[in-house]
Amino acid sequence: MVKKSLFLVVAFALSIYVGYLAVQESAVKEKENATLPPASQVEQENSIRETIKKMSLEEKVGQLVIVGADGYEINAHVEELIKEYHVGGFVLFKKNIKDARQLLDLLNALKETNAVNKIPLFLSVDEEGGSISRMPDEFMKMPTSQQIGEINSKSLSYQVGSIIGEELESFGFNMDFAPVLDINSNPDNPVIGDRAFGANENVVKELGIQTMEGLRSQNIIPVVKHFPGHGDTSVDSHVGLPRVNHDIDRLKNFELVPFAAAIKKEVEAVMVAHILLPKIDPNYPASFSRTIITDILRTDMKYDGVVVTDDMTMGAVLNNYEIGTAAVESIKAGSDIVLVCHGYENEKTVLKAIKQAVESGAIPQERIDQSVYRILRLKQKYHLTDEITEFPVVQRINDRIRGLYKDFPALTS
């Protein structure tokens, strides 16, 4: 009887131990599986890498540049930039927009012309609301970020982002250089002002994230700007090169707070400013500083999205650097997209300079492929196409804007 009891005890203990091992093995497998990307993600990555392998150098370089255009219609220069240089996208300004019908026709013409290429275009714009608006006059005006900040309503900020996103998406735009995450900490700042949500880093963080999410809700790619912070400057970078005499500790505790929050929310694109921070990099402005783009933004802040420069035809660059050299330095520093908003010759100079830098080995092929991968991943994520867009329902969007002013009467006071 004792032997039988002892046998039962041993058998019971053994069964518990075997069960424990099975649970442990299952837990290990679950942990291993949790660290593996989903099959669909692996397929997507492989698909992008296969596309890159088949691309010519000209096609790769083209993806690294977003250019501007002249006039209300496409011309021979635009066709050349698309068909021969394979540019990655276009940015439009008020000079390109006469009315709603003309804007729609222009965007559709860009997409139709790009049909010769396999990769759809980024169609971008600066649409922040307030004074920085490119929308046709058929649309009601949106409030400034400063007005949103004074009311300090997350709901308002989200709705503004959503309405702007609907406006843009209705014409076929897919990228907005907004929201502004600069903190308006310098009352003498000539370029930020009411474009910022305020002078408090947490207000800017909370409201900026909401506008960003509103844009995303309409399938518009938000490009937060101007990293690492253009708020405490007294020079307009459209004219000259601003200097910000802050060290990294100050930036981390103030200017970078909104950007860190956006990165935590997996923002897809960040615009880097033409500002010099001599305590961090005395030689190069942020837009082509390896210390700022690669060491701070990518490594320290763990950002792996698309990095876009501010316009390389601004005075901060053109008055101090040769534009082709500046573009090459920016790519070497870690930028993915160089923005060249004005001047056909400027655009060609940049495209040729980057290509020559790759051919000479100044920019490694692997470096170009990294950027092309990020760009194609972003275009795929937002399902970009060159399909023709139908005429938007302007009245419906204006009704949303009227509702906004009705719900937040302080906007009109």
C-alpha positions as CSV (number, residue, x, y, z in Angstrom):
1,M,0.0,0.0,0.0
2,V,2.9,2.3,0.9
3,K,4.6,1.5,-2.4
4,K,1.4,2.2,-4.3
5,S,0.9,5.5,-2.6
6,L,4.5,6.5,-3.2
7,F,4.1,5.6,-6.9
8,L,1.0,7.8,-7.2
9,V,2.8,10.7,-5.5
10,V,5.8,10.4,-7.9
11,A,3.5,10.1,-10.9
12,F,1.5,13.2,-9.8
13,A,4.7,15.2,-9.3
14,L,6.0,14.1,-12.6
15,S,2.8,15.1,-14.4
16,I,3.0,18.6,-12.8
17,Y,6.6,19.0,-13.9
18,V,5.9,17.9,-17.5
19,G,3.0,20.3,-17.5
20,Y,5.2,23.1,-16.2
21,L,7.7,22.4,-19.0
22,A,5.0,22.5,-21.6
23,V,3.8,25.9,-20.3
24,Q,7.3,27.2,-20.2
25,E,7.9,26.1,-23.8
26,S,4.7,27.7,-24.9
27,A,5.6,30.9,-23.2
28,V,9.0,30.9,-24.9
29,K,7.4,30.4,-28.3
30,E,4.9,33.1,-27.7
31,K,7.7,35.5,-26.7
32,E,9.6,34.5,-29.8
33,N,6.6,35.0,-32.0
34,A,5.9,38.4,-30.4
35,T,9.2,39.7,-31.5
36,L,8.7,38.5,-35.1
37,P,7.0,40.9,-37.5
38,P,3.6,39.7,-39.0
39,A,3.8,37.8,-42.2
40,S,2.1,40.7,-44.1
41,Q,4.8,43.1,-42.8
42,V,7.6,40.8,-44.0
43,E,5.9,40.5,-47.4
44,Q,5.6,44.3,-47.6
45,E,9.3,44.8,-46.7
46,N,10.4,42.2,-49.3
47,S,8.2,43.8,-51.9
48,I,9.7,47.2,-51.3
49,R,13.3,45.8,-51.4
50,E,12.5,44.0,-54.7
51,T,11.2,47.3,-56.2
52,I,14.4,49.1,-55.1
53,K,16.6,46.4,-56.7
54,K,14.8,47.1,-60.1
55,M,15.1,50.9,-59.9
56,S,17.7,52.8,-61.8
57,L,19.9,55.3,-60.1
58,E,17.9,58.2,-61.7
59,E,14.7,56.7,-60.3
60,K,16.2,56.4,-56.9
61,V,17.6,60.0,-56.8
62,G,14.3,61.3,-58.1
63,Q,12.4,59.9,-55.1
64,L,14.7,61.9,-52.8
65,V,13.5,65.3,-54.2
66,I,10.1,67.1,-54.0
67,V,10.0,70.0,-56.4
68,G,7.8,73.1,-57.1
69,A,6.2,74.1,-60.3
70,D,5.5,77.4,-62.1
71,G,2.0,78.6,-63.1
72,Y,-1.5,77.1,-63.2
73,E,-0.8,74.3,-65.7
74,I,2.0,71.7,-66.2
75,N,4.6,72.8,-68.7
76,A,7.7,71.3,-70.5
77,H,9.8,71.7,-67.4
78,V,7.3,69.8,-65.2
79,E,7.1,67.0,-67.8
80,E,10.9,66.8,-67.9
81,L,11.1,66.6,-64.1
82,I,8.6,63.7,-64.1
83,K,9.6,61.8,-67.2
84,E,13.4,62.2,-67.2
85,Y,14.2,62.9,-63.5
86,H,11.5,60.8,-62.0
87,V,10.9,63.2,-59.1
88,G,9.2,61.9,-56.0
89,G,6.6,64.6,-55.7
90,F,5.5,68.2,-56.1
91,V,4.7,71.0,-53.7
92,L,2.1,73.7,-54.7
93,F,1.8,77.3,-53.6
94,K,-0.7,80.1,-54.0
95,K,1.0,81.0,-57.3
96,N,-0.2,77.6,-58.6
97,I,-3.8,77.9,-57.5
98,K,-6.4,80.1,-59.1
99,D,-9.7,78.4,-58.2
100,A,-11.0,74.9,-57.3
101,R,-11.5,73.7,-60.8
102,Q,-8.0,74.8,-61.9
103,L,-6.4,73.2,-58.9
104,L,-8.1,69.9,-59.5
105,D,-7.1,69.9,-63.1
106,L,-3.5,70.7,-62.2
107,L,-3.2,67.9,-59.7
108,N,-4.9,65.4,-62.1
109,A,-2.6,66.5,-64.9
110,L,0.5,65.8,-62.6
111,K,-0.8,62.3,-61.9
112,E,-1.6,61.6,-65.5
113,T,1.8,62.7,-66.6
114,N,3.4,60.5,-63.9
115,A,1.6,57.4,-65.3
116,V,4.9,56.6,-67.1
117,N,6.5,56.0,-63.7
118,K,5.7,53.0,-61.5
119,I,5.8,55.0,-58.2
120,P,3.0,57.6,-57.4
121,L,3.8,61.2,-56.5
122,F,3.8,62.9,-53.2
123,L,1.4,65.8,-53.8
124,S,2.1,68.3,-51.0
125,V,1.3,71.7,-49.7
126,D,1.7,74.0,-46.8
127,E,-1.8,74.1,-45.3
128,E,-1.6,75.2,-41.7
129,G,-4.8,77.2,-41.5
130,G,-4.8,80.9,-40.7
131,S,-2.5,83.0,-42.9
132,I,-0.6,79.9,-44.2
133,S,-3.2,78.6,-46.5
134,R,-3.1,77.7,-50.2
135,M,-6.7,76.6,-50.6
136,P,-8.9,78.2,-53.3
137,D,-11.1,81.1,-52.3
138,E,-14.2,78.9,-52.6
139,F,-13.3,77.6,-49.1
140,M,-13.9,79.4,-45.9
141,K,-10.8,80.4,-43.9
142,M,-9.6,78.2,-41.0
143,P,-8.5,79.5,-37.6
144,T,-4.8,80.0,-36.8
145,S,-2.9,77.6,-34.5
146,Q,-2.6,80.4,-32.1
147,Q,-6.4,80.7,-31.8
148,I,-6.6,77.0,-31.2
149,G,-4.0,77.3,-28.5
150,E,-5.8,80.2,-26.8
151,I,-9.0,78.0,-26.6
152,N,-6.8,75.0,-25.7
153,S,-9.3,72.4,-26.9
154,K,-8.0,69.0,-28.1
155,S,-11.4,68.5,-29.9
156,L,-11.0,71.8,-31.8
157,S,-7.5,70.9,-32.8
158,Y,-8.5,67.5,-34.0
159,Q,-11.4,68.9,-36.0
160,V,-9.2,71.5,-37.6
161,G,-6.8,68.8,-38.7
162,S,-9.6,66.7,-40.0
163,I,-11.2,69.5,-42.0
164,I,-7.9,70.6,-43.5
165,G,-7.3,66.9,-44.3
166,E,-10.7,66.6,-46.0
167,E,-10.0,69.7,-48.1
168,L,-6.7,68.4,-49.3
169,E,-7.8,64.8,-49.9
170,S,-10.8,66.1,-51.9
171,F,-8.4,67.5,-54.5
172,G,-5.9,64.7,-54.5
173,F,-3.2,66.0,-52.2
174,N,-1.7,63.4,-50.0
175,M,0.9,65.3,-47.9
176,D,0.7,68.4,-45.7
177,F,3.7,70.2,-44.3
178,A,1.9,70.7,-41.0
179,P,1.3,70.9,-38.1
180,V,3.8,73.4,-36.7
181,L,5.3,72.0,-33.5
182,D,7.5,75.1,-32.9
183,I,7.0,76.8,-29.5
184,N,6.6,80.5,-29.9
185,S,8.9,81.4,-27.1
186,N,10.5,84.5,-28.7
187,P,8.2,87.5,-29.1
188,D,10.6,88.9,-31.7
189,N,10.3,85.8,-33.9
190,P,9.4,87.1,-37.4
191,V,8.3,83.9,-39.0
192,I,6.4,81.7,-36.5
193,G,4.1,83.9,-34.5
194,D,0.4,82.8,-34.8
195,R,1.5,79.7,-36.7
196,A,2.4,78.1,-33.3
197,F,-0.1,76.8,-30.8
198,G,1.5,78.8,-28.1
199,A,4.5,79.4,-25.9
200,N,4.1,76.4,-23.6
201,E,5.7,73.2,-24.7
202,N,2.9,71.0,-23.3
203,V,0.1,73.0,-25.0
204,V,2.0,72.8,-28.3
205,K,2.5,69.0,-27.7
206,E,-1.1,68.2,-26.9
207,L,-2.7,70.3,-29.6
208,G,-0.1,69.6,-32.3
209,I,-0.7,65.8,-31.8
210,Q,-4.4,66.3,-32.3
211,T,-4.1,68.3,-35.5
212,M,-1.7,65.6,-36.7
213,E,-4.2,62.9,-35.9
214,G,-6.9,64.8,-37.7
215,L,-4.9,65.0,-40.9
216,R,-4.2,61.3,-40.6
217,S,-7.9,60.5,-40.3
218,Q,-8.3,61.8,-43.8
219,N,-5.4,59.8,-45.2
220,I,-3.1,62.9,-45.4
221,I,0.5,62.4,-44.4
222,P,1.4,65.0,-41.7
223,V,4.9,66.4,-41.8
224,V,5.6,68.0,-38.4
225,K,7.9,71.0,-38.4
226,H,10.4,72.7,-37.9
227,F,12.8,70.3,-36.1
228,P,14.5,70.9,-33.7
229,G,12.5,74.0,-33.1
230,H,12.2,77.4,-34.9
231,G,10.4,79.1,-32.1
232,D,13.2,81.0,-30.4
233,T,14.7,82.7,-33.4
234,S,14.8,86.4,-34.4
235,V,15.8,85.8,-38.1
236,D,13.4,84.6,-40.8
237,S,15.1,81.6,-42.4
238,H,13.4,82.6,-45.7
239,V,15.8,85.5,-45.7
240,G,18.9,84.6,-43.6
241,L,20.3,81.8,-41.4
242,P,19.0,82.0,-37.8
243,R,21.2,81.1,-34.9
244,V,19.8,79.3,-31.8
245,N,22.2,79.3,-28.9
246,H,20.7,76.5,-26.9
247,D,22.5,73.3,-25.8
248,I,21.0,69.8,-26.0
249,D,19.7,69.8,-22.4
250,R,17.6,72.9,-23.1
251,L,16.3,71.4,-26.4
252,K,15.3,68.1,-24.7
253,N,13.4,69.9,-21.9
254,F,11.7,72.4,-24.2
255,E,11.9,72.6,-28.0
256,L,12.0,68.8,-28.5
257,V,9.1,68.0,-26.3
258,P,6.4,68.2,-29.0
259,F,8.5,66.3,-31.5
260,A,9.2,63.5,-29.0
261,A,5.5,63.2,-28.5
262,A,4.9,63.0,-32.2
263,I,7.6,60.4,-32.6
264,K,5.9,58.4,-29.8
265,K,2.7,58.5,-31.9
266,E,4.8,57.2,-34.9
267,V,4.6,60.3,-37.0
268,E,5.6,59.4,-40.5
269,A,7.5,62.5,-41.5
270,V,9.5,65.3,-39.9
271,M,10.7,68.5,-41.5
272,V,14.1,69.8,-40.4
273,A,14.8,73.5,-40.3
274,H,17.5,75.7,-41.7
275,I,18.7,77.0,-38.3
276,L,22.3,76.9,-36.9
277,L,22.7,75.6,-33.4
278,P,26.4,76.3,-32.7
279,K,26.5,74.6,-29.3
280,I,25.4,71.4,-31.0
281,D,26.9,71.7,-34.5
282,P,28.9,74.9,-35.2
283,N,29.5,74.0,-38.8
284,Y,26.2,73.0,-40.4
285,P,22.5,74.1,-40.0
286,A,20.1,71.5,-38.7
287,S,18.9,70.7,-42.2
288,F,22.3,69.2,-43.2
289,S,23.8,68.4,-39.8
290,R,24.6,64.7,-39.1
291,T,24.7,65.5,-35.4
292,I,21.2,66.8,-35.4
293,I,19.5,64.5,-38.0
294,T,21.3,61.2,-37.3
295,D,22.7,61.4,-33.8
296,I,19.8,63.3,-32.1
297,L,16.7,62.7,-34.2
298,R,17.3,59.1,-35.4
299,T,19.5,57.6,-32.7
300,D,18.6,59.4,-29.5
301,M,14.9,59.9,-30.3
302,K,14.7,56.6,-32.1
303,Y,13.0,58.0,-35.2
304,D,12.9,55.8,-38.3
305,G,10.4,57.8,-40.4
306,V,11.0,60.1,-43.4
307,V,13.1,63.2,-42.8
308,V,12.3,66.2,-45.1
309,T,14.4,69.4,-45.4
310,D,12.7,72.8,-45.4
311,D,12.9,74.5,-48.8
312,M,16.4,74.6,-50.0
313,T,15.8,77.7,-52.0
314,M,15.2,79.8,-48.9
315,G,17.7,82.6,-48.1
316,A,19.2,80.6,-45.2
317,V,20.6,78.2,-47.8
318,L,21.0,80.2,-51.0
319,N,22.7,83.1,-49.3
320,N,25.3,80.9,-47.6
321,Y,25.8,77.7,-49.5
322,E,25.7,76.3,-53.1
323,I,22.4,74.5,-53.4
324,G,23.7,71.3,-54.9
325,T,26.4,70.9,-52.3
326,A,23.9,71.7,-49.5
327,A,21.5,69.0,-50.9
328,V,24.3,66.4,-51.0
329,E,25.4,67.3,-47.4
330,S,21.8,66.9,-46.3
331,I,21.4,63.4,-47.7
332,K,24.8,62.4,-46.2
333,A,23.6,63.8,-42.9
334,G,20.5,61.5,-42.9
335,S,17.7,63.4,-44.7
336,D,15.5,61.4,-47.0
337,I,13.8,64.1,-49.0
338,V,15.2,67.4,-50.2
339,L,12.6,70.0,-50.8
340,V,13.3,72.4,-53.7
341,C,10.3,74.7,-54.1
342,H,11.4,77.3,-56.6
343,G,13.4,77.5,-59.7
344,Y,13.7,74.9,-62.5
345,E,17.5,75.3,-62.6
346,N,17.7,74.9,-58.8
347,E,15.7,71.7,-59.1
348,K,17.9,70.3,-61.8
349,T,21.1,71.3,-60.0
350,V,20.0,69.4,-56.9
351,L,19.0,66.3,-58.8
352,K,22.3,66.2,-60.8
353,A,24.4,66.9,-57.7
354,I,22.9,64.0,-55.7
355,K,23.3,61.6,-58.7
356,Q,26.9,62.7,-59.2
357,A,27.6,62.3,-55.5
358,V,26.4,58.7,-55.6
359,E,28.4,57.9,-58.8
360,S,31.5,59.3,-57.2
361,G,31.0,57.4,-54.0
362,A,30.5,60.6,-51.9
363,I,27.1,59.2,-51.0
364,P,27.2,55.4,-50.7
365,Q,24.6,53.4,-52.7
366,E,23.4,51.9,-49.4
367,R,22.6,55.3,-48.0
368,I,20.4,56.2,-51.0
369,D,18.6,52.8,-50.7
370,Q,17.8,53.5,-47.0
371,S,16.0,56.7,-47.9
372,V,14.2,55.2,-50.9
373,Y,13.0,52.4,-48.7
374,R,11.5,54.8,-46.1
375,I,9.9,56.8,-48.9
376,L,8.3,53.8,-50.6
377,R,7.2,52.4,-47.3
378,L,5.4,55.7,-46.6
379,K,3.8,55.8,-50.0
380,Q,2.6,52.2,-49.6
381,K,1.3,52.8,-46.1
382,Y,-1.0,55.7,-47.3
383,H,-2.0,53.8,-50.5
384,L,-0.8,56.5,-52.8
385,T,-2.0,56.2,-56.3
386,D,-2.1,58.4,-59.5
387,E,-5.8,57.8,-59.9
388,I,-7.8,60.8,-61.2
389,T,-9.8,62.7,-58.5
390,E,-13.4,63.9,-59.0
391,F,-14.5,67.5,-58.3
392,P,-14.8,68.0,-54.5
393,V,-18.1,68.8,-52.7
394,V,-17.0,72.3,-51.5
395,Q,-20.3,73.0,-49.8
396,R,-20.0,70.0,-47.5
397,I,-16.6,71.1,-46.3
398,N,-17.7,74.7,-45.8
399,D,-20.6,73.4,-43.7
400,R,-18.1,71.6,-41.5
401,I,-16.1,74.9,-41.1
402,R,-19.3,76.8,-40.2
403,G,-20.1,74.1,-37.6
404,L,-16.6,74.6,-36.2
405,Y,-17.1,78.3,-35.7
406,K,-20.6,77.7,-34.2
407,D,-19.2,75.1,-31.7
408,F,-16.3,77.4,-30.7
409,P,-17.6,81.0,-30.8
410,A,-14.4,82.3,-29.3
411,L,-12.8,81.8,-32.7
412,T,-14.8,84.8,-34.0
413,S,-14.2,87.1,-31.0
